[in-house]
């Protein structure tokens, strides 16, 4: 079996972390400087937090489904290979 996992570079990991931090900072400053009531700012803050949470959850769910599909396909390939080996090399007995 082949293990085709993508390994990310440290530069890419740092870039994605920095991008998230900048976006969160911009959102926070935007909400803080918004000319609205405290309850409206709270609503926008909760909505931003929920958006980040659901984005992470959706990404994880999609990745888990992909991994499950890969595992299922590897299992089916192994079963097929074993079946073909059994057919091509019948036991003498």
Steps between C-alpha positions, in 0.01 A plus 500: 500500500610851428485784749442816297468754780581859417764648727473876539809717525568714805458808281149397400404422861634839614318676215165341581539577871593860428210538257256375762646733764480803270141418399396452864669827598330688216162356595552583867608857427213546258245387756664706776495818290149438369258779587232273641354400835683260729242229426551539124877472545442189711281352228763559232770357727299183564425469128871533415594235759228267373614553140857399590373199697278376220776551241734283708229238556408490131864465398555217748184321386600522135852373581362213707266395219791505252719294735219247552457468123875445455503236774198323349663499156828362641305228681313407182828496303659270758200264488509494120876436497463213748217350295707520181800344676280215625362439151839512327671278761248234605617288790593143417327262734 
